[in-house]
Protein backbone atom coordinates (compact mmCIF):
# COMPACT_ATOMS: atom_id res chain seq x y z
CA UNK A 1 0.00 0.00 0.00
CA UNK A 2 2.36 2.11 0.67
CA UNK A 3 -0.33 4.56 0.20
CA UNK A 4 0.21 4.97 3.93
CA UNK A 5 3.79 6.00 4.14
CA UNK A 6 3.12 7.27 7.08
CA UNK A 7 0.40 6.25 5.82
CA UNK A 8 2.44 8.10 3.22
CA UNK A 9 2.92 5.76 0.45
CA UNK A 10 -0.28 6.24 -1.98
CA UNK A 11 -2.13 4.75 2.20
CA UNK A 12 7.85 1.17 15.68
CA UNK A 13 7.95 2.57 17.18
CA UNK A 14 7.95 -0.17 17.61
CA UNK A 15 7.23 -3.02 18.63
CA UNK A 16 6.06 -4.76 21.44
CA UNK A 17 4.56 -7.67 23.55
CA UNK A 18 1.34 -9.53 23.46
CA UNK A 19 -1.23 -11.04 25.75
CA UNK A 20 -4.84 -11.31 25.01
CA UNK A 21 -6.39 -9.02 27.56
CA UNK A 22 -8.12 -5.98 26.13
CA UNK A 23 -8.09 -2.65 27.93
CA UNK A 24 -9.65 0.52 26.66
CA UNK A 25 -9.29 2.62 29.77
CA UNK A 26 -6.72 5.37 29.62
CA UNK A 27 -5.90 4.54 33.24
CA UNK A 28 -4.18 1.31 32.11
CA UNK A 29 -0.46 1.05 31.43
CA UNK A 30 0.51 2.38 28.03
CA UNK A 31 2.33 -0.88 27.29
CA UNK A 32 5.69 0.64 26.43
CA UNK A 33 7.23 -2.66 27.34
CA UNK A 34 4.39 -5.03 26.76
CA UNK A 35 1.78 -7.18 28.38
CA UNK A 36 -1.48 -6.87 26.46
CA UNK A 37 -2.79 -6.66 22.94
CA UNK A 38 -4.60 -3.41 23.64
CA UNK A 39 -3.61 -0.98 26.34
CA UNK A 40 -4.76 2.57 26.82
CA UNK A 41 -6.92 3.88 23.99
CA UNK A 42 -7.66 1.97 20.79
CA UNK A 43 -6.97 3.57 17.42
CA UNK A 44 -10.32 3.82 15.62
CA UNK A 45 -9.58 5.71 12.39
CA UNK A 46 -6.97 7.59 10.37
CA UNK A 47 -7.84 10.14 7.70
CA UNK A 48 -5.23 11.30 5.21
CA UNK A 49 -5.48 14.61 3.40
CA UNK A 50 -3.96 18.04 3.01
CA UNK A 51 -5.10 21.56 3.84
CA UNK A 52 -7.63 21.50 0.99
CA UNK A 53 -9.13 18.03 0.80
CA UNK A 54 -9.52 14.58 2.35
CA UNK A 55 -8.03 11.68 0.42
CA UNK A 56 -9.40 8.66 2.32
CA UNK A 57 -10.22 7.30 5.79
CA UNK A 58 -9.13 3.97 7.25
CA UNK A 59 -11.22 2.53 10.10
CA UNK A 60 -10.25 -0.19 12.61
CA UNK A 61 -12.75 -2.77 13.92
CA UNK A 62 -12.11 -4.86 17.05
CA UNK A 63 -13.72 -7.88 18.69
CA UNK A 64 -14.93 -7.99 22.29
CA UNK A 65 -11.40 -8.88 23.44
CA UNK A 66 -10.00 -5.73 21.87
CA UNK A 67 -8.27 -7.63 19.04
CA UNK A 68 -8.25 -6.15 15.54
CA UNK A 69 -10.48 -8.17 13.19
CA UNK A 70 -10.78 -5.81 10.21
CA UNK A 71 -9.23 -2.59 8.90
CA UNK A 72 -9.67 -0.53 5.75
CA UNK A 73 -12.14 1.80 4.10
CA UNK A 74 -15.77 1.35 5.14
CA UNK A 75 -16.79 -0.39 1.92
CA UNK A 76 -13.36 -1.88 1.18
CA UNK A 77 -11.67 -3.78 4.03
CA UNK A 78 -7.94 -4.02 3.39
CA UNK A 79 -7.19 -6.80 5.88
CA UNK A 80 -9.07 -9.25 8.13
CA UNK A 81 -7.61 -11.23 11.04
CA UNK A 82 -8.27 -14.44 12.95
CA UNK A 83 -6.61 -14.90 16.35
CA UNK A 84 -5.59 -17.97 18.37
CA UNK A 85 -3.51 -18.17 21.54
CA UNK A 86 -0.23 -18.41 19.63
CA UNK A 87 -0.87 -17.14 16.11
CA UNK A 88 -2.69 -14.65 13.91
CA UNK A 89 -3.91 -15.32 10.39
CA UNK A 90 -3.95 -12.11 8.36
CA UNK A 91 -5.75 -11.98 5.00
CA UNK A 92 -5.62 -9.05 2.61
CA UNK A 93 -8.31 -7.98 0.14
CA UNK A 94 -6.78 -10.21 -2.53
CA UNK A 95 -7.31 -13.22 -0.22
CA UNK A 96 -3.57 -13.70 0.21
CA UNK A 97 -2.78 -14.78 3.75
CA UNK A 98 0.07 -14.57 6.25
CA UNK A 99 0.56 -16.75 9.32
CA UNK A 100 2.00 -14.73 12.21
CA UNK A 101 3.55 -16.82 14.99
CA UNK A 102 3.60 -15.65 18.61
CA UNK A 103 5.97 -16.90 21.31
CA UNK A 104 6.81 -15.50 24.72
CA UNK A 105 4.32 -12.71 24.08
CA UNK A 106 6.05 -11.46 20.92
CA UNK A 107 5.83 -12.02 17.17
CA UNK A 108 8.60 -14.42 16.18
CA UNK A 109 7.75 -15.19 12.54
CA UNK A 110 5.51 -14.08 9.67
CA UNK A 111 5.11 -16.50 6.77
CA UNK A 112 3.10 -15.97 3.60
CA UNK A 113 0.78 -18.87 2.77
CA UNK A 114 2.30 -19.28 -0.70
CA UNK A 115 5.79 -19.57 0.87
CA UNK A 116 7.03 -16.65 -1.22
CA UNK A 117 8.20 -14.66 1.81
CA UNK A 118 9.27 -15.75 5.29
CA UNK A 119 10.27 -13.29 8.03
CA UNK A 120 11.92 -14.07 11.36
CA UNK A 121 12.35 -11.63 14.25
CA UNK A 122 15.26 -11.15 16.66
CA UNK A 123 15.04 -9.33 19.99
CA UNK A 124 17.42 -8.04 22.62
CA UNK A 125 15.37 -8.25 25.77
CA UNK A 126 12.07 -6.70 24.71
CA UNK A 127 13.52 -4.59 21.87
CA UNK A 128 13.35 -5.76 18.26
CA UNK A 129 16.82 -5.54 16.71
CA UNK A 130 16.39 -7.35 13.39
CA UNK A 131 13.76 -8.81 11.15
CA UNK A 132 15.14 -11.04 8.44
CA UNK A 133 13.16 -11.63 5.27
CA UNK A 134 13.75 -14.51 2.88
CA UNK A 135 12.23 -13.97 -0.57
CA UNK A 136 11.96 -17.34 -2.32
CA UNK A 137 11.03 -15.73 -5.63
CA UNK A 138 14.54 -14.39 -6.04
CA UNK A 139 16.30 -16.61 -3.48
CA UNK A 140 17.45 -13.55 -1.53
CA UNK A 141 17.70 -12.69 2.15
CA UNK A 142 17.18 -9.16 3.49
CA UNK A 143 18.31 -8.24 7.01
CA UNK A 144 16.48 -5.18 8.38
CA UNK A 145 18.50 -3.71 11.27
CA UNK A 146 17.17 -1.54 14.08
CA UNK A 147 19.29 0.63 16.41
CA UNK A 148 17.97 1.88 19.76
CA UNK A 149 19.26 4.72 21.96
CA UNK A 150 17.63 6.04 25.14
CA UNK A 151 14.40 4.15 24.50
CA UNK A 152 13.95 5.28 20.88
CA UNK A 153 14.78 3.83 17.47
CA UNK A 154 17.45 6.17 16.14
CA UNK A 155 18.36 4.28 12.96
CA UNK A 156 16.91 1.62 10.70
CA UNK A 157 18.64 -0.06 7.78
CA UNK A 158 16.75 -2.21 5.31
CA UNK A 159 18.12 -5.27 3.56
CA UNK A 160 19.33 -3.18 0.62
CA UNK A 161 21.40 -0.76 2.69
CA UNK A 162 18.94 2.16 2.78
CA UNK A 163 19.31 4.00 6.11
CA UNK A 164 16.82 6.14 8.05
CA UNK A 165 18.08 8.35 10.89
CA UNK A 166 15.47 9.59 13.37
CA UNK A 167 15.19 12.33 16.00
CA UNK A 168 12.56 12.70 18.73
CA UNK A 169 10.78 15.30 20.87
CA UNK A 170 12.33 14.80 24.30
CA UNK A 171 9.36 16.53 25.97
CA UNK A 172 6.62 14.52 24.19
CA UNK A 173 5.79 11.00 25.37
CA UNK A 174 4.77 8.43 22.76
CA UNK A 175 1.47 6.97 23.99
CA UNK A 176 0.94 4.73 20.94
CA UNK A 177 3.14 4.33 17.82
CA UNK A 178 1.62 5.75 14.64
CA UNK A 179 3.63 7.70 12.06
CA UNK A 180 6.93 6.12 13.11
CA UNK A 181 5.92 2.65 11.90
CA UNK A 182 5.96 3.56 8.23
CA UNK A 183 8.33 6.53 8.48
CA UNK A 184 11.04 4.13 9.68
CA UNK A 185 10.16 1.46 7.08
CA UNK A 186 9.01 -0.99 9.72
CA UNK A 187 5.89 -1.82 7.72
CA UNK A 188 7.99 -4.33 5.75
CA UNK A 189 7.92 -6.70 8.73
CA UNK A 190 4.58 -8.23 7.65
CA UNK A 191 4.69 -9.72 4.11
CA UNK A 192 1.23 -8.50 3.10
CA UNK A 193 -0.19 -5.37 1.57
CA UNK A 194 -1.55 -3.16 4.37
CA UNK A 195 0.08 -5.41 6.97
CA UNK A 196 1.19 -2.30 8.86
CA UNK A 197 -2.42 -1.76 9.94
CA UNK A 198 -1.98 -4.62 12.40
CA UNK A 199 1.05 -2.81 13.84
CA UNK A 200 -0.92 0.40 14.10
CA UNK A 201 -3.67 -1.32 16.08
CA UNK A 202 -1.38 -3.48 18.23
CA UNK A 203 2.17 -2.10 18.40
CA UNK A 204 2.77 -4.10 21.59
CA UNK A 205 2.88 -7.30 19.52
CA UNK A 206 6.50 -6.47 18.67
CA UNK A 207 8.14 -5.65 21.99
CA UNK A 208 9.15 -2.17 23.16
CA UNK A 209 8.26 0.89 21.15
CA UNK A 210 9.60 4.44 20.95
CA UNK A 211 9.51 6.33 24.23
CA UNK A 212 9.07 9.74 22.57
CA UNK A 213 7.16 11.14 19.60
CA UNK A 214 9.05 11.11 16.32
CA UNK A 215 10.37 14.54 15.28
CA UNK A 216 12.19 13.88 11.99
CA UNK A 217 13.51 11.17 9.69
CA UNK A 218 16.42 11.72 7.30
CA UNK A 219 16.97 9.35 4.40
CA UNK A 220 18.92 9.75 1.16
CA UNK A 221 19.63 13.41 1.95
CA UNK A 222 15.99 14.35 2.52
CA UNK A 223 14.52 15.20 5.92
CA UNK A 224 10.84 14.77 6.75
CA UNK A 225 9.57 16.61 9.84
CA UNK A 226 6.54 15.79 12.01
CA UNK A 227 4.41 17.98 14.26
CA UNK A 228 1.46 16.95 16.43
CA UNK A 229 -1.77 18.01 18.04
CA UNK A 230 -2.55 15.88 21.10
CA UNK A 231 -5.70 15.15 23.07
CA UNK A 232 -5.88 15.67 26.83
CA UNK A 233 -4.39 12.21 27.38
CA UNK A 234 -1.44 12.79 25.06
CA UNK A 235 -2.64 10.77 22.06
CA UNK A 236 -2.03 12.36 18.63
CA UNK A 237 -5.22 13.59 16.96
CA UNK A 238 -3.43 15.39 14.13
CA UNK A 239 -0.03 14.73 12.57
CA UNK A 240 1.47 17.08 9.99
CA UNK A 241 4.21 15.71 7.77
CA UNK A 242 6.42 18.39 6.21
CA UNK A 243 9.11 18.01 3.55
CA UNK A 244 11.48 20.89 2.76
CA UNK A 245 9.36 23.27 4.87
CA UNK A 246 6.29 22.68 2.72
CA UNK A 247 3.23 21.00 4.24
CA UNK A 248 2.88 17.69 2.49
CA UNK A 249 0.35 15.49 4.26
CA UNK A 250 -2.01 15.80 7.23
CA UNK A 251 -3.26 12.77 9.20
CA UNK A 252 -6.27 13.00 11.53
CA UNK A 253 -6.66 10.22 14.10
CA UNK A 254 -9.54 9.19 16.39
CA UNK A 255 -9.25 7.09 19.56
CA UNK A 256 -11.59 5.31 21.94
matplotlib code that plots the C-alpha trace (Angstrom):
import matplotlib.pyplot as plt

x = [0.0, 2.4, -0.3, 0.2, 3.8, 3.1, 0.4, 2.4, 2.9, -0.3, -2.1, 7.9, 8.0, 7.9, 7.2, 6.1, 4.6, 1.3, -1.2, -4.8, -6.4, -8.1, -8.1, -9.6, -9.3, -6.7, -5.9, -4.2, -0.5, 0.5, 2.3, 5.7, 7.2, 4.4, 1.8, -1.5, -2.8, -4.6, -3.6, -4.8, -6.9, -7.7, -7.0, -10.3, -9.6, -7.0, -7.8, -5.2, -5.5, -4.0, -5.1, -7.6, -9.1, -9.5, -8.0, -9.4, -10.2, -9.1, -11.2, -10.3, -12.7, -12.1, -13.7, -14.9, -11.4, -10.0, -8.3, -8.3, -10.5, -10.8, -9.2, -9.7, -12.1, -15.8, -16.8, -13.4, -11.7, -7.9, -7.2, -9.1, -7.6, -8.3, -6.6, -5.6, -3.5, -0.2, -0.9, -2.7, -3.9, -3.9, -5.7, -5.6, -8.3, -6.8, -7.3, -3.6, -2.8, 0.1, 0.6, 2.0, 3.6, 3.6, 6.0, 6.8, 4.3, 6.0, 5.8, 8.6, 7.7, 5.5, 5.1, 3.1, 0.8, 2.3, 5.8, 7.0, 8.2, 9.3, 10.3, 11.9, 12.3, 15.3, 15.0, 17.4, 15.4, 12.1, 13.5, 13.4, 16.8, 16.4, 13.8, 15.1, 13.2, 13.8, 12.2, 12.0, 11.0, 14.5, 16.3, 17.4, 17.7, 17.2, 18.3, 16.5, 18.5, 17.2, 19.3, 18.0, 19.3, 17.6, 14.4, 13.9, 14.8, 17.5, 18.4, 16.9, 18.6, 16.8, 18.1, 19.3, 21.4, 18.9, 19.3, 16.8, 18.1, 15.5, 15.2, 12.6, 10.8, 12.3, 9.4, 6.6, 5.8, 4.8, 1.5, 0.9, 3.1, 1.6, 3.6, 6.9, 5.9, 6.0, 8.3, 11.0, 10.2, 9.0, 5.9, 8.0, 7.9, 4.6, 4.7, 1.2, -0.2, -1.6, 0.1, 1.2, -2.4, -2.0, 1.1, -0.9, -3.7, -1.4, 2.2, 2.8, 2.9, 6.5, 8.1, 9.2, 8.3, 9.6, 9.5, 9.1, 7.2, 9.0, 10.4, 12.2, 13.5, 16.4, 17.0, 18.9, 19.6, 16.0, 14.5, 10.8, 9.6, 6.5, 4.4, 1.5, -1.8, -2.6, -5.7, -5.9, -4.4, -1.4, -2.6, -2.0, -5.2, -3.4, 0.0, 1.5, 4.2, 6.4, 9.1, 11.5, 9.4, 6.3, 3.2, 2.9, 0.3, -2.0, -3.3, -6.3, -6.7, -9.5, -9.2, -11.6]
y = [0.0, 2.1, 4.6, 5.0, 6.0, 7.3, 6.2, 8.1, 5.8, 6.2, 4.8, 1.2, 2.6, -0.2, -3.0, -4.8, -7.7, -9.5, -11.0, -11.3, -9.0, -6.0, -2.7, 0.5, 2.6, 5.4, 4.5, 1.3, 1.0, 2.4, -0.9, 0.6, -2.7, -5.0, -7.2, -6.9, -6.7, -3.4, -1.0, 2.6, 3.9, 2.0, 3.6, 3.8, 5.7, 7.6, 10.1, 11.3, 14.6, 18.0, 21.6, 21.5, 18.0, 14.6, 11.7, 8.7, 7.3, 4.0, 2.5, -0.2, -2.8, -4.9, -7.9, -8.0, -8.9, -5.7, -7.6, -6.2, -8.2, -5.8, -2.6, -0.5, 1.8, 1.3, -0.4, -1.9, -3.8, -4.0, -6.8, -9.2, -11.2, -14.4, -14.9, -18.0, -18.2, -18.4, -17.1, -14.6, -15.3, -12.1, -12.0, -9.1, -8.0, -10.2, -13.2, -13.7, -14.8, -14.6, -16.7, -14.7, -16.8, -15.7, -16.9, -15.5, -12.7, -11.5, -12.0, -14.4, -15.2, -14.1, -16.5, -16.0, -18.9, -19.3, -19.6, -16.7, -14.7, -15.7, -13.3, -14.1, -11.6, -11.1, -9.3, -8.0, -8.3, -6.7, -4.6, -5.8, -5.5, -7.3, -8.8, -11.0, -11.6, -14.5, -14.0, -17.3, -15.7, -14.4, -16.6, -13.5, -12.7, -9.2, -8.2, -5.2, -3.7, -1.5, 0.6, 1.9, 4.7, 6.0, 4.2, 5.3, 3.8, 6.2, 4.3, 1.6, -0.1, -2.2, -5.3, -3.2, -0.8, 2.2, 4.0, 6.1, 8.3, 9.6, 12.3, 12.7, 15.3, 14.8, 16.5, 14.5, 11.0, 8.4, 7.0, 4.7, 4.3, 5.7, 7.7, 6.1, 2.7, 3.6, 6.5, 4.1, 1.5, -1.0, -1.8, -4.3, -6.7, -8.2, -9.7, -8.5, -5.4, -3.2, -5.4, -2.3, -1.8, -4.6, -2.8, 0.4, -1.3, -3.5, -2.1, -4.1, -7.3, -6.5, -5.6, -2.2, 0.9, 4.4, 6.3, 9.7, 11.1, 11.1, 14.5, 13.9, 11.2, 11.7, 9.3, 9.7, 13.4, 14.4, 15.2, 14.8, 16.6, 15.8, 18.0, 17.0, 18.0, 15.9, 15.2, 15.7, 12.2, 12.8, 10.8, 12.4, 13.6, 15.4, 14.7, 17.1, 15.7, 18.4, 18.0, 20.9, 23.3, 22.7, 21.0, 17.7, 15.5, 15.8, 12.8, 13.0, 10.2, 9.2, 7.1, 5.3]
z = [0.0, 0.7, 0.2, 3.9, 4.1, 7.1, 5.8, 3.2, 0.5, -2.0, 2.2, 15.7, 17.2, 17.6, 18.6, 21.4, 23.5, 23.5, 25.7, 25.0, 27.6, 26.1, 27.9, 26.7, 29.8, 29.6, 33.2, 32.1, 31.4, 28.0, 27.3, 26.4, 27.3, 26.8, 28.4, 26.5, 22.9, 23.6, 26.3, 26.8, 24.0, 20.8, 17.4, 15.6, 12.4, 10.4, 7.7, 5.2, 3.4, 3.0, 3.8, 1.0, 0.8, 2.4, 0.4, 2.3, 5.8, 7.2, 10.1, 12.6, 13.9, 17.1, 18.7, 22.3, 23.4, 21.9, 19.0, 15.5, 13.2, 10.2, 8.9, 5.8, 4.1, 5.1, 1.9, 1.2, 4.0, 3.4, 5.9, 8.1, 11.0, 13.0, 16.3, 18.4, 21.5, 19.6, 16.1, 13.9, 10.4, 8.4, 5.0, 2.6, 0.1, -2.5, -0.2, 0.2, 3.8, 6.3, 9.3, 12.2, 15.0, 18.6, 21.3, 24.7, 24.1, 20.9, 17.2, 16.2, 12.5, 9.7, 6.8, 3.6, 2.8, -0.7, 0.9, -1.2, 1.8, 5.3, 8.0, 11.4, 14.2, 16.7, 20.0, 22.6, 25.8, 24.7, 21.9, 18.3, 16.7, 13.4, 11.1, 8.4, 5.3, 2.9, -0.6, -2.3, -5.6, -6.0, -3.5, -1.5, 2.2, 3.5, 7.0, 8.4, 11.3, 14.1, 16.4, 19.8, 22.0, 25.1, 24.5, 20.9, 17.5, 16.1, 13.0, 10.7, 7.8, 5.3, 3.6, 0.6, 2.7, 2.8, 6.1, 8.0, 10.9, 13.4, 16.0, 18.7, 20.9, 24.3, 26.0, 24.2, 25.4, 22.8, 24.0, 20.9, 17.8, 14.6, 12.1, 13.1, 11.9, 8.2, 8.5, 9.7, 7.1, 9.7, 7.7, 5.8, 8.7, 7.6, 4.1, 3.1, 1.6, 4.4, 7.0, 8.9, 9.9, 12.4, 13.8, 14.1, 16.1, 18.2, 18.4, 21.6, 19.5, 18.7, 22.0, 23.2, 21.2, 20.9, 24.2, 22.6, 19.6, 16.3, 15.3, 12.0, 9.7, 7.3, 4.4, 1.2, 1.9, 2.5, 5.9, 6.7, 9.8, 12.0, 14.3, 16.4, 18.0, 21.1, 23.1, 26.8, 27.4, 25.1, 22.1, 18.6, 17.0, 14.1, 12.6, 10.0, 7.8, 6.2, 3.5, 2.8, 4.9, 2.7, 4.2, 2.5, 4.3, 7.2, 9.2, 11.5, 14.1, 16.4, 19.6, 21.9]

ax = plt.figure().add_subplot(projection="3d")
ax.plot(x, y, z, "-o")
ax.set_aspect("equal")
plt.show()
